[in-house]
Amino acid sequence: MILACVALFALYDLQVMKTDYYAAQSRNAVYSTETVAAARGEILDRYGRVLVSNRVSMDVTIERKRLVEGDDPNGAILGLIQLVQAAGYAYTDTMPISRDAPFEYLQDGQATFRQYLDHFELEEDTSAEELLTWMRRHYAIPESYSPAQARSAAGVRWELERRELFDGGTYIFSSDLDTTLISAISERTYPGVNIVTNSARQYNTAYAAHLLGRIGPIQPEDKDYYLEQGYPYNASVGLEGVEKAFESQLHGTNGVRVTVRSEDGQVIDSYYQEEPKAGSNVCLTIDLNCQQVVEDALSSEIEKINRTRIQNARAGEEVQLAKSGAAVLIQVGTGDLLAAASYPTYDLSNYSRDFAQLISDPTRPMFNRAFQGTYAPGSTFKVVTATAGLKEGVISADTRIYDRGIVDEYEGYTYTCWIYPGSHGTINVREALQVSCNYFFYVVGRTVGIDVLDRYAANYGLGQATGIELFEEKGSLASKEYKESVIGESWYVGDTLQASIGQSYHLFTPLQLASYAATIASDGKRYGVHILRSVMSADNGTVLDHVNPEILSEVGADAAVYREIKEGMLMASRYGSASYVFRNYDIPVCSKTGTAQVNLDEVNNAVFIAFAPMDNPEIALAVVVENGANGYYLAEVARDIFDWYFHRQTEPSPIPEGQFLP
């Protein structure tokens, strides 16, 4: 009874006694809205291990109005740049002018740059040097500043100005800074400089950097696309890798929060006008443990090759080291990408800190060689030539060809077998694959012709898109059309001979070579390669989308052809160039090594493809090492991968539909 009386009195006080007070307060209240970023979806491996999640980060933003109202805006900019760079962090400067003299225009960001020139009525042919001189006057950059300092100050002024004139949104000067740097910035007086909290990606593994990618501010060339999709100007989006490929699934929907303040600035109320909706979780086909094995095996072999060369070098001899490489592992019969390694690599967790070093590193650690590097396949291509010869009836399983060691009937040109002046004797196709006889495949390739070779190679997926959702290069097939249009020369029989053994103008990615190996393993069925396994809702784990295997092409050869090819590749493993690794291996491995000439003054590239077991194959791989010399070195990389895959402890089962992730 007492509580009821208290409640009735409170209602009377609110609705009758203080009606005028609250009405006045409501009339004088200030309402403001802000966009609340949705939590970005997580990225998981095929067993539900979380690869990328979210955490709180500390960012630095700059307000143009408050900055320019300060006493020394350019000095504040330089001070902030020096402070951030001294701590090893990068800052946002996308002005398309080189940062060091001699100053030149860059290709990126030209669309927004032209808007800038038009706005200030500057001539389109204004040189970079002339523009920087104009910017010195326009932004009152002191003459005492060096050219590099003036360029740095102008770059930040450009970022602030273009947002005010064209883009809108907040200028995030630098992001994801540590507490030490945040404290140092806070201790100084920089007008318009704010420390804000934001959401940053948490990388739960140091592996798969080239696959996972990163997020960042919308790039100028992508601005129109994202604005049409309803993104705010200052949104963070996927810039590379999985983050970019599945941006629409990961991004979620931002919310709108309303804050009500009284006249004196006190918060009266805060509520969501629209609640943010988290992005979906993306489950990949890769296996994190497998990814680690592949990356470690590749880097270990490259380091071993280099140690051996240094140890065996004569005093004063210049040693050419293996530069870099890639390895790709695919599940046979599904096209699932299980792992892809590119060496050298980098750590996504320290990207901002290591940015300056990464972009200046001549080994290009951020370049994804597995998907974007293109290499001559060397003798691994001989399987294509063997397939064409068998299928077209040029040879049969019983055909035997005598290895003369040299093709010299073309005036002025000779083409030799690698064993010349020796000979492999009289051999069939299985033996030719085992010993990698150039002469045998010269004869077959010349008889079949380049057009037929190209058709089979294309059906194997060489020089073609693999279907992977991430950016990939297509490379090229050696062909009459290619040589005439790109090189500007006619095609000769000698070109066909070279193409038959994997030289000439063939250039393929390690991803294509792994898909090629998987297609051989599948008796000519080429499955599209994919890295997406499924998309799941963040709230209850419901599977929203699932990727099924897809056959992109078929070579068209029958099982009898593939019995010969697989037997030849098994013989290569047990008695040929890879026998020092696989002679007594407990699982029958089909393989083919390749050595591809680069330049006369450089060590050859090494190439290796394999799949296992021979019957009912499960996995296929390709390994490429730049300046690796010989493909048989890379058999050790394959062995480490096969050891792990076939002898590991049982992996956990994939997380069922509708089950929450741990």
N, C-alpha and C positions, 0 to 999 in steps of 0.2 A: 504493500500500500504506500509506504514511504517512497519507494523507488518510482512508482507511478506518478506521484505528486511532483517529484523532482523533474521527471521527464516532461510533464505538462508545463511546468514553470519555464523550463528551458525553451520549449517551443513557443510559448507566449512571448518570452523575451526576444527571441529571434524574429518572429513574424510580426509582432505588434510594436513592442517598445523600441526596437532598433531598426525598424524598416527603413527609415530615412538615412540612417548611418550607412547601412550596407548598400543602399541604392546609390548614395553619393560615392562610396568607395568603388562600386562597380563602374560608375560613369568615368571615374578618374583613373581606373586601372589601365596599365599598359600591357598589351598582349604582344608577344613575340613568338615566332616559330623558328624551329631549327630542324635540319635534316639529321636523322639518326641513322647512321650506317648499319646495315644488316650484318650480322655475323656471317663471314664467308664460310662456305662449306669446307669440310675436311677432305683430305686426300688419303686414301687407304690403299694398301697392297691387296693382292688377291685373297689373303687370309685375314683381312680386317685389321692388320697392323696400321696404326696411324702414322703416316709419313709427314703430313703437314697439318697443323692445327692453328689456333689463334692465341695471341697473348696481347697484353697492353704494352704499347710503346710510347716513347716520349719524342715528340717532333718539335721542330722550330718553324714557326710561320712568321711572315712579315706583312704588316699593313702599310700600303704605300702612303696613304694620307698622313699617318703619324710619322712615318720615316722622313718624308720630305719637309715636314714642318719642324723637324729637329735642326740643330745647329750645323751638323756636318753629316748629311746622309751618306755621302760617298766614303767618308772615313769610317762610319759605322759599318758599312758593307764590307770594306776591306778588313776591318778588325774581326768581323764575324767569320769571313772566309778563312783568314789565317788561323783563327782559333779552331775551327772545324777541321781544316786540313792537317793541322799539327797533331790533332788527335787521331788522324787516319781515316776520317770520314769524307764522303763525297757531298757535294751540294748541287742543287738543281740549276743548271745553266744550259738551256737548249738553243740559245741564239746560234744560228747557223754560220758562225764565223770561227775560224780556227783560233785556239786559245793562245797560240804563240806566233810571233813574227817569223816569216812574212805572213801577214794576215790574208786569208783566202776564204771564199764562200764554201760552205759545206752543202751537200745535197739534201740532208734531212731538214725538215721544217720549213721548206721554201714557201709553201702556200701561205702560212701565217706571216712570213717575212714580207711577202709581196703586199699583203694588207697593210703592214707597218709602213712600207715605203710609200704606198699610195696615200695613206692617211696624212703623212707629213709632206706630201707632194715632192718626193725625192725621185730623181730620174732612175729608171730601171737599170741603166748601165753604170750606176754609181759603184765604184770599186769598194772592196772591203776596207781598204785604207782610208778612202775618202769618207765612207760612212762612219768609221770610228772617229775621224776628225770632227765630223758633224755632231756625233753623239757627245764628244767632250764638251762642245759648246752648249748643246741642248740640255745636258744633265749637269752642267757646271762642274765637270771633273777637272780638278786642278792640273795645271801644266807640270807641276812638280812630280806627278805620277809617271812612272815608267810606262812604256807602251803595254806591257803585260798587265800592270796594275790597272791601267785605264780600261783595257779589254775586260778584266774581271768585274770591275765596277759597272761597266756598261752592260755586261751580261745579266746582272741582277736587275738593273734598272729596266732593261728590256723585258725581263720576266714579269715584273710588276706592272709595267705599262701595258703590255699586251693583254694581261688579264683585265685591266680596267677598261681598255678600249674594245676588246673583241671577245674574250673568253669568259670573264667573270670568275668567280670562285676564289678560293684561298691559295696563296702562294706558299707551298710547303718548301722552305729553303733546304732543310735537311731532316732526315727521318731516322727513327729508331736509334737514338743516341743513348749512350750510357750515362749513369748518374753523375760521374765525375765531370763529364763535359757539360751536362745540364747545369750543374752547380757553377761551373766556370762562366757560362753564359749569363746565368742569373745574377752573378756578382757584378756584372758590368752594366752600364746604362746604354742600351741600344733602343732608341725610340722606335716604336712600332714592332719590335721583336717580341714574340710571345712563345711561351712553352705550353704545348697542348698535349693532351693524351689522345691516343688513337689506337686502332687495332692493327697489330702487325702479325705477319705469319711466323709461326713457330715451326722450325724444321727439326723434326725428331730423328733425323738421320743425316750423316755426312755424305751419304751415297746418293746416286741418281740425280745429281744437280742438273745435268743436261736434259733429263726427262721432265723433272718437276717444274723447272722454270721459276719465275719470280713475278711479283706484282709491283706496280708503280703508278705514277700519275699518267693520265691519258696523254698519249703522244700527239703532237700537232696534226700529223697525217691521219690519225684515227678520230679526231675530234668530232667531225660531222656524223660519223657512223654512230658513235656512242651517244651523242646528244639526241639523235633520232630514236635511240632505244630508251630514252628517258633518264639517262645517267646525269648526275650533276657535274658541273665543270671540274670540280676538284676530286672526283671519284678516283679510287685506286682500281686498276684493272690488271688482268693477266697480260704480261708483256712477252712471255716466252713459254715454251713447253706446255705441259698439262694445264698450267694456270691460264694460258691464253686459249688453248684449244677448247677448254670446257668452261670458259668464262660465263656463259649464259646459265649454266647449271650451278656453278659455284657462287655466283654473285649475290643471289637473294634479292629481296625487295626492301629498299630503305623505308623507314618510317618518318613520321612528322610529329615532333613534340611541341606542345604549346606551353609557354611559361607566362604566368600572369604576375605582374609586379605592381605594387602600390606606387603612389607619386614619389615617395622617398626611396624607391628602389628595392623595397623588401619583397621577397617572393611570397605571393599569396597562394598561388596554386600552380600545379604542373601536371599535365596529362597528355596522353598520346591522342593526337587527332587521327593518326594512322600508325598502327603498331608495325615495327620492322619484322620482316619474315626472313629467317635464316636461309642461306643458300643450301642446296642439296649436297650431300656427300658423294664424292666420286670414288668408285672402287676400280682400281687398275688391274690389269692382267699380270703385272710384274710381281715377282716374289722378292721381298727385301733381302732375305738371306741369300738367294741366288744372285741378286744384283751385287751384293758384297763379294761373293766368290768370284764373279766374272771381273769386276773392277780390280780386285786384288791380284788375280791370276794374270791379267793383262799388264798391270804396272810392274809386277814382279818379273815377268819375262823380259820386258823392255829394259829394266834395270840390269838384269842378268846379261843380256846381250851387250850392253854398254860396258859393264865391268870386264867381260871377257875381252872385248876389243881393246880396252885400255891396258889390260894385263899383257896382251899379246903384241902390243905395238912396239916397234923398234924405237930406240932412242931418237928423239927429234922428229919422229913421224907424226904428221897431223892425222888425228883420229876422227873419222866421221861416225857420229853416234846415231843410233836410232832415235828419230825425232819424236814420234807420236804414233798413236794407233787407235784402233777401235775393235770392239768385239760385240757380237749380237747373238742372242739365243732365242729361238722360236720353238713353240710347241708344234709338233707335226700333226696335221689333220685338223687344226683349229685356227692357226694363224695367231694364236696368243703370243704376244711379246713377253717373254719371261724376264729378260734382262738386256740392257744395252749399255756398254761402257765406252767412254771417249777419254783418251789420255793425251795430254794431262787434263786434270779436272780441277774443280775449285769447290769451296764450301759456301753453300747458299747462306748459312747463318752469319758469315762474316763478309757478305758481298759488299755492303756499304763501307765497311772498314777497309777492305782490300781493293776497292774500286780502282784507285789510281794505279796500283801495281798490276791489276788484271788487264786493264786496257793497254798498258805499255809493254806487256810481256810478249816477246817475239814468238813464243810457242803457241799463242792464242788459246789459252785454256778454256775460254768461254765458247769456243767453236765446237759444235757437235759433229765430230767426224763420223760418228756412226750413221747419221742420217743425211749429212750434208757434204761430207768428204767424198770425192769421186776418184776412183783408182782403176788402173788397168787390172783385169782379173788374172792375167798370166795364164798358166796352164790349167787353172780351175775351169776355164772356158772349154776345155777339150771335151767335157761331158756333153756340151751342146753339139759339137762337131760329131761326136760318136752317135748321139741320138739321131741327128739328121741323116748320117750315113746309113745307120741300121734301118730307120723308118722308111727312107727313100729307096732302099734296095741297092744302094751303091756298094755296101758291104753286108756280109752276114756274119753270124757267129763263127763260121768256119773260114771266113776269108783271112788269108795270110799275106802280108806285104813285107817284102825285103827292105830293110832300112839301109839305103845307100849312104845315108848320112848327110847328103848335100843335094839341093836342087840347083842345077847350074845351066839349065837349058835356055835361060833368058839372058840375052846379051847384056853384059855389064852388071848383072845382079846375081847374087848367090844367096841361098837360104839354107842354113845348116841345122842339123839336129844338135842338141846340146852335148851329145857324146862324141860328135865328130872331132877328129878323124876316125874315131871308133864307130862301132855299129851295134845295134840291138839285135841284129840278125833278122830272121823271118818270124814275124809275130802277128797275133790276132788282136782284136780290139780290147779284150780283157788285159792282155799283156801290155798293150800300148798304153792303157790307163795306168797300169802298175808302174811301168818304167818312165811314163810321161814322154813317149817318143814323139818328137816334133815331126820327123819325116812321115810317120804314119798319118798324122793328122793334116800335114800339108797335102798329101795325096787325096785324102777323103774330102777335105775342104775345097780343094781346087775342082774336084769332080762334082760336088754338090752345088757349088756356086754361092756367092755372097748373099744373093737375095733369099735363097732358101735358108741359109745359116741365120740370117737376120730374123726370118719368120719364126724359127724355132727358139731363138734367143728371146724374142719378144714374148712368146707364149710361156717361157720360163720366168718372165717378169724382169728380165735384164733391160735396163734403160727405160723402165716403165715405173709409174707410181705404184707403190706397194699397197696403198689403202690406209696406211698409218694416219692417225688423226693429227699428228704433229707435222711441222714443216719439214719437208724432205726435198732433196735435189733428185732430178730424174736421171742425170748423167747422159750418156749417149751411146748409141750402137754404131759401130763402124759400118758405113754403107756408102753406096755410090752417091746418094743424095747428100749425105753429110759432107763428104769430101768436096763435092762440087760447090755446095752452097757456103760452107764454112771455110774450107781451105782454098777453094777456088781452083782446084786441079781435077783432072780426070782420074777415074779409077782404073787400076791395072791389076793383072793377075797376081802380081807380087803383094798387093794390098790384101787380096783374098787369102793368100798363104799366111800372112802375118795375123790377119783377123782369126784364122782357123785355130791358132794357138793362143789367142787371148791378148794379142798386141794390137797394132794399128791404132784405131781411134776409139776403141772400147773404153768406156769410163763408167764404172758402177759404184754405188754406195755399198758399204758393208751390210746395211740393212737389206738391199737387193740381193746380195750374195747369200745371206742367211736364208732369205725367202727362196732363192734358187735351190739351195741345199735341201730345204724342206719340201720343195716341189719334186725333186728327184726322189726323196724318201717316200713321197705320196704317189709314186708311179705316174707323175705328170700332172697331178691336180694341184693347181696353184691357188692357195687360200689367201684372201686378203689379210694383211697383217694389221692388227689393231692393239691398242693399249688400253682402251676402255672396256671394262668388264661389265659394270653396271652403275646406275645412278640410284641413290637411296635418299629418301627424305630424312632430314636431320632430326625430326621430332620422334618418329616411331620406327625408323629403319625400313619402311616399306620400299620395295624395289619399284622405281618409277620407269626404268628403262634397262634393258639387258641386250648385250650384243651377241649375236649368233654367228657361227662360222659362215663364210661366204666364199664360194669358188669364183675366182675372177677369170681364169682361163684354164685350158687344158692343152697339154702338149700334143696329145693324140697318138702317142706311141703305146704299143701293147705291153703286156706283162713280160713277154719274152725279151723285148728290148731292155727293159729295166733289170731283168735277171742278169744280162750280160754286163750292164753298166755297174750294177751293185757289186757283182762279183769282182769286176776290175777295180772298183774303189776299195773293196775289202782286201784285195791283193796288194794295193798300194799301202794299206795300213800294216799288213803283216809282213810283206816282203819288199816293199818299195821305200819311198823317201820318208814315210812316217813310221817305219818298222822299229826304229830305235826306241819308240815310245809304246807302240801298240802291238808289237810282235806277239807277246804272250799275255796281252790284256784279257781279262776274264769276260769281257763283253765284246762281241763282234762289231767293230767300228768301220764304217765306210768313209773314206776321206780322199781328198785331192789337194795337193800342194800347188802353189804357184809362185813364180818369181817374175816380177814385172819391172822391166827396165824403165828408169826415170830419165836421167841424163847421163851422158858418157862420163862425166866427172863426179857422179853421185852413186852411192850404194843403192842397189835395187830395192824396191818394195817387196815385202813378203806377204803372201796371201795364203789362207788355209780355209777350206770348208770341210764339214764332216756332219754325219748324223749317226745315231745309234738307237737301239741295236739294228743290225742289218735286217732282220725279219721283224715286222711290226714296230717300225721306228717310233720313238717317242719325242726326241728333241733333235734339232738341227742347229748348226752354228756357223758363223764366219768370223775370222780374225784377220785383221790387216795391220801391219806395222810399217810405217814409212821409214825407208832406209833400213829395213829389217834383214835384208840380204837374201835369205832363203826361207820358203814357206815351211820347210820341215821344222824350223825352230819353234814355230807356233803350235806344233802338235802338243807341246807341253802345256800350253794354255788350255787346249781342248781336253787333255787328260785331267787336269785339275777340276774342270767343270763337270766332266763325266763322273769322276770320282765322287764329287759331292752329290750329284743328281741321283746316281744309281746306288750309292752306298750310304746315303744320309739316313738319319732317323726319320720316322714318319712325320710329315708336316701336319699341322692342325687342319681341321676341315674348315672350308669357307663358312662364314657366318650366315645362317639361314635367313630367309626373308622375314621381316617383321621383328627380328631380334635386335635389341639395343647393342651398340658397340661398347666395349669396355672402356 
